[in-house]
Amino acid sequence: MAIRSRNKVEPTFNSSSMSDLVFLLLIFFMLTSTLIAPNAIKLMLPSSNSKTMAKQSITVYINDQYQYFVDDKPAEETQLMDMINTKIGNDSQATVVLRSDKTVPVQYIVNVIDAVNEINNATGNNHKVILATSPKK
C-alpha cells in the first residue's frame, strides 16, 4: 500500500508580487528625483573642461541682473561679507562655490572673492572660492 502525501510542492515561482514591487520602487524614485532642485537660481554658467570637485559649504549666486544671492537669499554688495561670514560659522576651511552667469562682468566676481579674502584676513582662516562652470559641449 503506497502512502501518498496530500501536500504537493510546486516547483514554479510566482513573480507577480516581484513586479509590483519593482513598479512601486520605480514610482518612488521618479517622484523623489523631481523634488530635487540643485540650482534654484537659473544661470548660464561659463564653460570649462576642468572637473574640480569640492565639499561646498556655501553657495553664492550672481544672476544676469547682477544681483547677489547667498544660499538663495538676496544680498546687497555691502552685506555680502557679513552674510558669508554668518553662513560659514566656525568652519576654518570652508569652500565658497561661486555660481555666476557668464554675462556678469568680472568685477562682480572679484567683489565676492574680496569679501571672502577679508573674512580670511579678519579671522585667520583659510576659506576658498571656487567658480562653478558647466561642461564644454
Beta strands, then each sheet from edge to edge (+ up, - down):
strand 1: 47-48
strand 2: 58-62
strand 3: 68-70
strand 4: 73-75
strand 5: 95-100
strand 6: 128-131
strand 7: 134-135
sheet 1: 1+ 7+
sheet 2: 4+ 3- 2+ 5+ 6+
end
